[in-house]
Amino acid sequence: MNTEIFVEKISEDAILPAYAHDGDAGMDLYSVSDVVIAPGETVLVHTGLKFAIPQGFEVQIRPRSGISLNTPLRIPNAPGTIDSGYRGEICIIMENTSSDKYAQEPELLLSDKGNKKGPYHIRKGDRVAQMVVARYEQATFRITESVDAIGVDRAGGFGSTGVS
């Protein structure tokens, strides 16, 4: 089943998201401008796209695994949610987790391997994140005296299943 999302390109350099392979869940999102992210800095990376997402769906913004493995760049609110009622530009919140002691290092590119620390130059056309279209349901909350008798309490809590 395909869900139709209308897209407005607000930059002539915007690249439409597309699935790379049949069965993929995620589509890459691309930067429409050059931006340098200094160590410790958080910036918005612009995609040049606006979406009209149907009600009952959201777009989730997620990191690309290669960026997470090979750079100190992170999407701090991952997965980010783009609600169906949002009509602004899709931007990626990206943080450079390198410490300030690397601020004077030469600029690095997303293609650099080895998780090098320092300022990163995102270039126009770089794949910076991925998006997943997901269905959701809205919940209704009802007050009760106790939740203990509703369903089954599996017990435990944070870390209760151990580490191995």
Contact map, one row per residue, 1 for C-alpha under 8 A:
11100000000000000000000000000000000000000000000000000000000000000000000000000000000000000000000000000000000000000000000000000000000000000000000000000000000000000000
11110000000000000000000000000000000000000000000000000000000000000000000000000000000000000000000000000000000000000000000000000000000000000000000000000000000000000000
11111000000000000000000000000000000000000000000000000000000000000000000000000000000000000000000000000000000000000000000000000000000000000000000000000000000000000000
01111100000000000000000000000000000000000000000000001100000000000000000000000000000000000000000000000000000000000000000000000000000000000000000000000000000000000000
00111110000000000000000000000000000000000000000000111100000000000000000000000000000000000000000000000000000000000000000000000000000000000000000000000000000000000000
00011111000000000000000000000000000000000000000000111000000000000000000000000000000000000000000000000000000000000000000000000000000000000000000000000000000000000000
00001111100000000000000000000000000000000000000011110000000000000000000000000000000000000000000000000000000000000000000000000000000000000000000000000000000000000000
00000111110000000000000000000000000000000000000011100000000000000000000000000000000000000000000000000000000000000000000000000000000000000000000000000000000000000000
00000011111101000000000000000000000000000000000111000000000000000000000000000000000000000000000000000000000000000000000000000000000000000000000000000000000000000000
00000001111101000000000000000000000000000000000111000000000000000000000000000000000000000000000000000000000000000000000000000000000000000000000000000000000000000000
00000000111111000000000000000001000000000000000110000000000000000000000000000000000000000000000000000000000000000000000000000000000000000000000000000000000000000000
00000000111111000000000000000000000000000000000100000000000000000000000000000000000000000000000000000000000000000000000000000000000000000000000000000000000000000000
00000000001111100000000000000001000000000000000100000000000000000000000000000000000000000000000000000000000000000000000000001000000000000000000000000000000000000000
00000000111111110000000000000111000000000000001110000000000000000000000000000000000000000000000000000000000000000000000000000000000000000000000000000000000000000000
00000000000011111000000000001100000000000000001000000000000000000000000000000000000000000000000000000000000000000000000000001000000000000000000000000000000000000000
00000000000001111100000000001000000000000000000010000000000000000000000000000000000000000000000000000000000000000000000000000000000000000000000000000000000000000000
00000000000000111110000000111000000000000000000000000000000000000000000000000000000000000000000000000000000000000000000000000000000000000000000000000000000000000000
00000000000000011111000000110000000000000000000000000000000000000000000000000000000000000000000000000000000000000000000000000000000000000000000000000000000000000000
00000000000000001111110111110000000000000000000000000000000000000000000000000000000000000000000000000000000000000000000000000000000000000000000000000000000000000000
00000000000000000111110100100000000000000000000000000000000000000000000000000000000000000000000000000000000000000000000000000000000000000000000000000000000000000000
00000000000000000011111100000000000000000000000000000000000000000000000000000000000000000000000000000000000000000000000000000000000000000000000000000000000000000000
00000000000000000011111100000000000000000000000000000000000000000000000000000000000000000000000000000000000000000000000000000000000000000000000000000000000000000000
00000000000000000000111110000000000000000000000000000000000000000000000000000000000000000000000000000000000000000000000000000000000000000000000000000000000000000000
00000000000000000011111111100000000000000000000000000000000000000000000000000000000000000000000000000000000000000000000000000000000000000000000000000000000000000000
00000000000000000010001111100000000000000000000000000000000000000000000000000000000000000000000000000000000000000000000000000000000110000000000000000000000000000000
00000000000000000010000111110000000000000000000000000000000000000000000000000000000000000000000000000000000000000000000000000000011110000000000000000000000000000000
00000000000000001111000111111000000000000000000000000000000000000000000000000000000000000000000000000000000000000000000000000000011100000000000000000000000000000000
00000000000000001110000001111100000000000000000000000000000000000000000000000000000000000000000000000000000000000000000000000011111000000000000000000000000000000000
00000000000000111000000000111110000000000000001000000000000000000000000000000000000000000000000000000000000000000000000000000011111000000000000000000000000000000000
00000000000001100000000000011111000000000000001000000000000000000000000000000000000000000000000000000000000000000000000000011111100000000000000000000000000000000000
00000000000001000000000000001111110000000000111100000000000000000000000000000000000000000000000000000000000000000000000001111111000000000000000000000000000000000000
00000000001011000000000000000111110000000000011100000000000000000000000000000000000000000000000000000000000000000000000000111000000000000000000000000000000000000000
00000000000000000000000000000011111000000000110000000000000000000000000000000000000000000000000000000000000000000000000001111000000000000000000000000000000000000000
00000000000000000000000000000011111100000000000000000000000000000000000000000000000000000000000000000000000000000000000011110000000000000000000000000000000000000000
00000000000000000000000000000000111110000000100000000000000000000000000000000000000000000000000000000000000000000000000011100000000000000000000000000000000000000000
00000000000000000000000000000000011111000000000000000000000000000000000000000000000000000000000000000000001000000000001111000000000000000000000000000000000000000000
00000000000000000000000000000000001111101110000000000000000000000000000000000000000000000000001100000000000000000000001111000000000000000000000000000000000000000000
00000000000000000000000000000000000111111000000000000000000000000000000000000000000000000000000100000010000000000000011100000000000000000000000000000000000000000000
00000000000000000000000000000000000011111000000000000000000000000000000000000000000000000000000111110110000000000000111000000000000000000000000000000000000000000000
00000000000000000000000000000000000001111100000000000000000000000000000000000000000000000000001111110000000000000000000000000000000000000000000000000000000000000000
00000000000000000000000000000000000011111110000000000000000000000000000000000000000000000000001110000000000000000000000000000000000000000000000000000000000000000000
00000000000000000000000000000000000010011111000000000000000000000000000000000000000000000000111100000000000000000000000000000000000000000000000000000000000000000000
00000000000000000000000000000000000010001111100000000000000000000000000000000000000000000000111000000000000000000000000000000000000000000000000000000000000000000000
00000000000000000000000000000000000000000111110000000000000000000000000000000000000000000011110000000000000000000000000000000000000000000000000000000000000000000000
00000000000000000000000000000010101000000011111000000000000000000000000000000000000000000011110000000000000000000000000000000000000000000000000000000000000000000000
00000000000000000000000000000011100000000001111100000000000000000000000000000000000000001111000000000000000000000000000000000000000000000000000000000000000000000000
00000000000001100000000000001111000000000000111110000000000000000000000000000000000000001111000000000000000000000000000000000000000000000000000000000000000000000000
00000000111111000000000000000011000000000000011111000000000000000000000000000000000000001100000000000000000000000000000000000000000000000000000000000000000000000000
00000011111001010000000000000000000000000000001111100000000000000000000000000000000000001100000000000000000000000000000000000000000000000000000000000000000000000000
00000011110000000000000000000000000000000000000111110000000000000000000000000000000000111100000000000000000000000000000000000000000000000000000000000000000000000000
00001111000000000000000000000000000000000000000011111000000000000000000000000000000001111100000000000000000000000000000000000000000000000000000000000000000000000000
00001110000000000000000000000000000000000000000001111100000000000000000000000000000111100000000000000000000000000000000000000000000000000000000000000000000000000000
00011100000000000000000000000000000000000000000000111110111000000000000000000000001110000000000000000000000000000000000000000000000000000000000000000000000000000000
00011000000000000000000000000000000000000000000000011111100000000000000000000000000100000000000000000000000000000000000000000000000000000000000000000000000000000000
00000000000000000000000000000000000000000000000000001111110000000000000000000000000110000000000000000000000000000000000000000000000000000000000000000000000000000000
00000000000000000000000000000000000000000000000000000111110000000000000000000000000100000000000000000000000000000000000000000000000000111000000000000000000000000000
00000000000000000000000000000000000000000000000000001111111000000000000000000000001100000000000000000000000000000000000000000000000011110000000000000000000000000000
00000000000000000000000000000000000000000000000000001011111100000000000000000000111100000000000000000000000000000000000000000000000011110000000000000000000000000000
00000000000000000000000000000000000000000000000000001000111110000000000000000000111000000000000000000000000000000000000000000000001111000000000000000000000000000000
00000000000000000000000000000000000000000000000000000000011111000000000000000011110000000000000000000000000000000000000000000000001111000000000000000000000000000000
00000000000000000000000000000000000000000000000000000000001111100000000000000111110000000001000000000000000000000000000000000000111100000000000000000000000000000000
00000000000000000000000000000000000000000000000000000000000111110000000000100111000000000000000000000000000000000000000000000000111100000000000000000000000000000000
00000000000000000000000000000000000000000000000000000000000011111011000001100110000000000000000000000000000000000000000000000001110000000000000000000000000000000000
00000000000000000000000000000000000000000000000000000000000001111111000000000000000000000000000000000000000000000000000000000001110000000000000000000000000000000000
00000000000000000000000000000000000000000000000000000000000000111111100000000000000000000000000000000000000000000000000000000000000000000000000000000000000000000000
00000000000000000000000000000000000000000000000000000000000000011111110000000000000000000000000000000000000000000000000000000000000000000000000000000000000000000000
00000000000000000000000000000000000000000000000000000000000000111111111111000000000000000000000000000000000001000000000000000001000000000000000000000000000000000000
00000000000000000000000000000000000000000000000000000000000000111111111111000000000000000000000000000000000000000000000000000000000000000000000000000000000000000000
00000000000000000000000000000000000000000000000000000000000000001111111000000000000000000000000000000000000000000010000000000000000000000000000000000000000000000000
00000000000000000000000000000000000000000000000000000000000000000111111100000000000000000000000000000000000001011111000000000000000000000000000000000000000000000000
00000000000000000000000000000000000000000000000000000000000000000011111110000000000000000000000000000000000001011111100000000000000000000000000000000000000000000000
00000000000000000000000000000000000000000000000000000000000000000011011111000000000000000000000111000000000000000011100000000000000000000000000000000000000000000000
00000000000000000000000000000000000000000000000000000000000000000011001111100000000000000000011110000000000000000000000000000000000000000000000000000000000000000000
00000000000000000000000000000000000000000000000000000000000000100011000111110000000000000000011110000000000000000000000000000000000000000000000000000000000000000000
00000000000000000000000000000000000000000000000000000000000001100000000011111110000000000001111000000000000000000000000000000000000000000000000000000000000000000000
00000000000000000000000000000000000000000000000000000000000000000000000001111100000000000000111000000000000000000000000000000000000000000000000000000000000000000000
00000000000000000000000000000000000000000000000000000000000000000000000000111111000000000000100000000000000000000000000000000000000000000000000000000000000000000000
00000000000000000000000000000000000000000000000000000000000011100000000000111111000000000000000000000000000000000000000000000000000000000000000000000000000000000000
00000000000000000000000000000000000000000000000000000000000111100000000000101111100000000000000000000000000000000000000000000000000000000000000000000000000000000000
00000000000000000000000000000000000000000000000000000000000111000000000000001111110000000000000000000000000000000000000000000000000000000000000000000000000000000000
00000000000000000000000000000000000000000000000000000000011110000000000000000011111000000000000000000000000000000000000000000000000000000000000000000000000000000000
00000000000000000000000000000000000000000000000000000000011110000000000000000001111101000100000000000000000000000000000000000000000000000000000000000000000000000000
00000000000000000000000000000000000000000000000000001000111000000000000000000000111111000000000000000000000000000000000000000000000000000000000000000000000000000000
00000000000000000000000000000000000000000000000000011111110000000000000000000000011111000000000000000000000000000000000000000000000000000000000000000000000000000000
00000000000000000000000000000000000000000000000000011010000000000000000000000000001111100000000000000000000000000000000000000000000000000000000000000000000000000000
00000000000000000000000000000000000000000000000000110000000000000000000000000000011111110000000000000000000000000000000000000000000000000000000000000000000000000000
00000000000000000000000000000000000000000000000001110000000000000000000000000000000011111000000000000000000000000000000000000000000000000000000000000000000000000000
00000000000000000000000000000000000000000000000001100000000000000000000000000000000001111100000000000000000000000000000000000000000000000000000000000000000000000000
00000000000000000000000000000000000000000000011111100000000000000000000000000000000000111110000000000000000000000000000000000000000000000000000000000000000000000000
00000000000000000000000000000000000000000000011111100000000000000000000000000000010000011111000000000000000000000000000000000000000000000000000000000000000000000000
00000000000000000000000000000000000000000001111000000000000000000000000000000000000000001111100000000000000000000000000000000000000000000000000000000000000000000000
00000000000000000000000000000000000000000001111000000000000010000000000000100000000000000111110000000000000000000000000000000001100000000000000000000000000000000000
00000000000000000000000000000000000000000111100000000000000000000000000000111000000000000011111000000000000000000000000000000000000000000000000000000000000000000000
00000000000000000000000000000000000000000111100000000000000000000000000011110000000000000001111100000000000000000000000000000000000000000000000000000000000000000000
00000000000000000000000000000000000010011110000000000000000000000000000011110000000000000000111110000000000000000000000000000000000000000000000000000000000000000000
00000000000000000000000000000000000011111100000000000000000000000000000111000000000000000000011111000000000000000000001100000000000000000000000000000000000000000000
00000000000000000000000000000000000000111000000000000000000000000000000111000000000000000000001111100000000000000000000000000000000000000000000000000000000000000000
00000000000000000000000000000000000000110000000000000000000000000000000100000000000000000000000111110100000000000000111000000000000000000000000000000000000000000000
00000000000000000000000000000000000000110000000000000000000000000000000000000000000000000000000011111110000000000000110000000000000000000000000000000000000000000000
00000000000000000000000000000000000000110000000000000000000000000000000000000000000000000000000001111110000000000000000000000000000000000000000000000000000000000000
00000000000000000000000000000000000000000000000000000000000000000000000000000000000000000000000000111111000000000000000000000000000000000000000000000000000000000000
00000000000000000000000000000000000000100000000000000000000000000000000000000000000000000000000001111111100000000000111000000000000000000000000000000000000000000000
00000000000000000000000000000000000001100000000000000000000000000000000000000000000000000000000000111111100000000000011000000000000000000000000000000000000000000000
00000000000000000000000000000000000000000000000000000000000000000000000000000000000000000000000000001111110000000000011000000000000000000000000000000000000000000000
00000000000000000000000000000000000000000000000000000000000000000000000000000000000000000000000000000111111000000000111000000000000000000000000000000000000000000000
00000000000000000000000000000000000000000000000000000000000000000000000000000000000000000000000000000001111100000000011000000000000000000000000000000000000000000000
00000000000000000000000000000000000100000000000000000000000000000000000000000000000000000000000000000000111110000000011110000000000000000000000000000000000000000000
00000000000000000000000000000000000000000000000000000000000000000000000000000000000000000000000000000000011111010001011110000000000000000000000000000000000000000000
00000000000000000000000000000000000000000000000000000000000000000000000000000000000000000000000000000000001111110000000111000000000000000000000000000000000000000000
00000000000000000000000000000000000000000000000000000000000000000010011000000000000000000000000000000000000111111000000111000100000000000000000000000000000000000000
00000000000000000000000000000000000000000000000000000000000000000000000000000000000000000000000000000000000011111000000000000000000000000000000000000000000000000000
00000000000000000000000000000000000000000000000000000000000000000000011000000000000000000000000000000000000111111111000000000000000000000000000000000000000000000000
00000000000000000000000000000000000000000000000000000000000000000000011000000000000000000000000000000000000001111111000000000000000000000000000000000000000000000000
00000000000000000000000000000000000000000000000000000000000000000000011000000000000000000000000000000000000000011111000000000000000000000000000000000000000000000000
00000000000000000000000000000000000000000000000000000000000000000000111100000000000000000000000000000000000000011111100000000000000000000000000000000000000000000000
00000000000000000000000000000000000000000000000000000000000000000000011100000000000000000000000000000000000100011111110000000000000000000000000000000000000000000000
00000000000000000000000000000000000000100000000000000000000000000000001100000000000000000000000001100100100000000011111000000000000000000000000000000000000000000000
00000000000000000000000000000000000001100000000000000000000000000000000000000000000000000000000001100111111100000001111100000000000000000000000000000000000000000000
00000000000000000000000000000000000111100000000000000000000000000000000000000000000000000000000101000111111100000000111110000000000000000000000000000000000000000000
00000000000000000000000000000000000111000000000000000000000000000000000000000000000000000000000100000000001111000000011111000000000000000000000000000000000000000000
00000000000000000000000000000000011110000000000000000000000000000000000000000000000000000000000000000000001111000000001111100000000000000000000000000000000000000000
00000000000000000000000000000010111110000000000000000000000000000000000000000000000000000000000000000000000011000000000111110100000000000000000000000000000000000000
00000000000000000000000000000011111000000000000000000000000000000000000000000000000000000000000000000000000000000000000011111100000000000000000000000000000000000000
00000000000000000000000000000111110000000000000000000000000000000000000000000000000000000000000000000000000000000000000001111100000000000000000000000000000000000000
00000000000010100000000000000111100000000000000000000000000000000000000000000000000000000000000000000000000000000000000000111110000000000000000000000000000000000000
00000000000000000000000000000110000000000000000000000000000000000000000000000000000000000000000000000000000001000000000001111111000000000000000000000000000000000000
00000000000000000000000000011110000000000000000000000000000000000000000000000000000000000000000000000000000000000000000000001111100000000000000000000000000000000000
00000000000000000000000000011110000000000000000000000000000000110010000000000000000000000001000000000000000000000000000000000111110000000000000000000000000000000000
00000000000000000000000000011100000000000000000000000000000011110000000000000000000000000001000000000000000000000000000000000011111000000000000000000000000000000000
00000000000000000000000001111000000000000000000000000000000011110000000000000000000000000000000000000000000000000000000000000001111100000000000000000000000000000000
00000000000000000000000001111000000000000000000000000000001111000000000000000000000000000000000000000000000000000000000000000000111110000000000000000000000000000000
00000000000000000000000011100000000000000000000000000000001111000000000000000000000000000000000000000000000000000000000000000000011111000000000000000000000000000000
00000000000000000000000011000000000000000000000000000000111100000000000000000000000000000000000000000000000000000000000000000000001111100000000000000000000000000000
00000000000000000000000000000000000000000000000000000000111100000000000000000000000000000000000000000000000000000000000000000000000111110000000000000000000000000000
00000000000000000000000000000000000000000000000000000001110000000000000000000000000000000000000000000000000000000000000000000000000011111000000000000000000000000000
00000000000000000000000000000000000000000000000000000001110000000000000000000000000000000000000000000000000000000000000000000000000001111100000000000000000000000000
00000000000000000000000000000000000000000000000000000001000000000000000000000000000000000000000000000000000000000000000000000000000000111110000000000000000000000000
00000000000000000000000000000000000000000000000000000000000000000000000000000000000000000000000000000000000000000000000000000000000000011111000000000000000000000000
00000000000000000000000000000000000000000000000000000000000000000000000000000000000000000000000000000000000000000000000000000000000000001111100000000000000000000000
00000000000000000000000000000000000000000000000000000000000000000000000000000000000000000000000000000000000000000000000000000000000000000111110000000000000000000000
00000000000000000000000000000000000000000000000000000000000000000000000000000000000000000000000000000000000000000000000000000000000000000011111000000000000000000000
00000000000000000000000000000000000000000000000000000000000000000000000000000000000000000000000000000000000000000000000000000000000000000001111100000000000000000000
00000000000000000000000000000000000000000000000000000000000000000000000000000000000000000000000000000000000000000000000000000000000000000000111110000000000000000000
00000000000000000000000000000000000000000000000000000000000000000000000000000000000000000000000000000000000000000000000000000000000000000000011111100000000000000000
00000000000000000000000000000000000000000000000000000000000000000000000000000000000000000000000000000000000000000000000000000000000000000000001111100000000000000000
00000000000000000000000000000000000000000000000000000000000000000000000000000000000000000000000000000000000000000000000000000000000000000000000111111000000000000000
00000000000000000000000000000000000000000000000000000000000000000000000000000000000000000000000000000000000000000000000000000000000000000000000111111100000000000000
00000000000000000000000000000000000000000000000000000000000000000000000000000000000000000000000000000000000000000000000000000000000000000000000001111111100000000000
00000000000000000000000000000000000000000000000000000000000000000000000000000000000000000000000000000000000000000000000000000000000000000000000001111111000000000000
00000000000000000000000000000000000000000000000000000000000000000000000000000000000000000000000000000000000000000000000000000000000000000000000000111111000000000000
00000000000000000000000000000000000000000000000000000000000000000000000000000000000000000000000000000000000000000000000000000000000000000000000000011111100000000000
00000000000000000000000000000000000000000000000000000000000000000000000000000000000000000000000000000000000000000000000000000000000000000000000000011111110000000000
00000000000000000000000000000000000000000000000000000000000000000000000000000000000000000000000000000000000000000000000000000000000000000000000000010011111000000000
00000000000000000000000000000000000000000000000000000000000000000000000000000000000000000000000000000000000000000000000000000000000000000000000000000001111100000000
00000000000000000000000000000000000000000000000000000000000000000000000000000000000000000000000000000000000000000000000000000000000000000000000000000000111110000000
00000000000000000000000000000000000000000000000000000000000000000000000000000000000000000000000000000000000000000000000000000000000000000000000000000000011111111000
00000000000000000000000000000000000000000000000000000000000000000000000000000000000000000000000000000000000000000000000000000000000000000000000000000000001111110000
00000000000000000000000000000000000000000000000000000000000000000000000000000000000000000000000000000000000000000000000000000000000000000000000000000000000111110000
00000000000000000000000000000000000000000000000000000000000000000000000000000000000000000000000000000000000000000000000000000000000000000000000000000000000111111110
00000000000000000000000000000000000000000000000000000000000000000000000000000000000000000000000000000000000000000000000000000000000000000000000000000000000111111100
00000000000000000000000000000000000000000000000000000000000000000000000000000000000000000000000000000000000000000000000000000000000000000000000000000000000100111110
00000000000000000000000000000000000000000000000000000000000000000000000000000000000000000000000000000000000000000000000000000000000000000000000000000000000000111111
00000000000000000000000000000000000000000000000000000000000000000000000000000000000000000000000000000000000000000000000000000000000000000000000000000000000000101111
00000000000000000000000000000000000000000000000000000000000000000000000000000000000000000000000000000000000000000000000000000000000000000000000000000000000000000111
